[in-house]
Amino acid sequence: MVPAEPVVLAPATALEKILRALSVVTMVMTVPQVLAVWTGPSASGVSLVSWAAYLVSACLWFVYGLQKRDKTIYFACIGWIALDAAIVAGVVVRG
């Protein structure tokens, strides 16, 4: 049996660095929405359908990232799944 060659990762491109930064920035920008849903008087103005669609999308992107072994995709999706799920749960519980 021939030993597998070691995987050599290419350095992150400028676009990958920007995408990683934007992923973090947009998640941070979503935190106030999560707080508003859970601490505000109600979550009546928040669309359950929209946030549930975002959650499903993040889950599918997570699976895709795992399949492609792309950490840029699947690590970001972990944060998005948590944030989207928090909003969906807040709308369901506090709607």
N, C-alpha and C positions, 0 to 999 in steps of 0.2 A: 504494500500500500504506500502510495506517495503522500508524504505529509502535505497538509494544506499550507499554502503560502500565507504569511501574516497579512492581515488587512492593514493597508496604509491609508489613513484618512487624509484627504486633501485639506489644506487650511480653508477656513470659512471665507467665502467670497464676500465682497462688499455688500451685495444684495442680501446674503444670508445674515450678515451682521445687522443690517437695517431691519430685516424681517424679525429677527429675535428681539431687537430693541422695541419695535412697534408692538410686538405681541405682549411684552411686559407692560408697555405704556397703556395699551388699550384695555388690558385686564385691570390695571390700577384705576382707569377711568370708569370701569364698570362697578367697582366697589361701592361708590355712593348709591348706585341703583339698588344693590343688595341691601345696603343699610336702610334706604328709604322704604323698601318693601317690608323689612322686618321691624323697623322702629317707628315708622310713620303711623299716622292715624288709621290708614288702611292701604291696601294694595289694589284698590278698585280701578285705578287708571293704567295699570300695567297689563299688557296683552299676554295672556297665558299661551295662546296659539303661537305668537311670535317667539317667545322665550322657549317654549317646548320644541319648536322647529330648530332654534339655535342649539339646544341641547342634543337633539338627534343628530344634527350636522356635526357637532363637536365629537360625538361618539363615533360616527362613521369616519371622520378624519383621523381620530385616534387609531382605529383599526387599520386604516390605510397607512398611517405612519409606521405602525408596528410591522405591517407586511413589507413595507419598503425599507425598514430598519433606519428610518429617518428621524433622528432625535429632535431636529428642529420642529417637525410636525407633531410627534406624539407627546413630547414634554409640554409643549404649549397647550395641547388639547386637555391635558390633565387639569390645568388651571381653568380652562374654559368650561370643562364639564362641571367642576366644583362651583364656579360662579353661576352658570346657567341653571344648575340643579338647585342652588340656593334661592334663586329668583322664582323658579317654577314652584318649589315647595312653599315659598313665602306667599305667592299668589293663591295657591290652593288652600293653605292654612288660614291666611289673613284676608283673602280676597274681599 
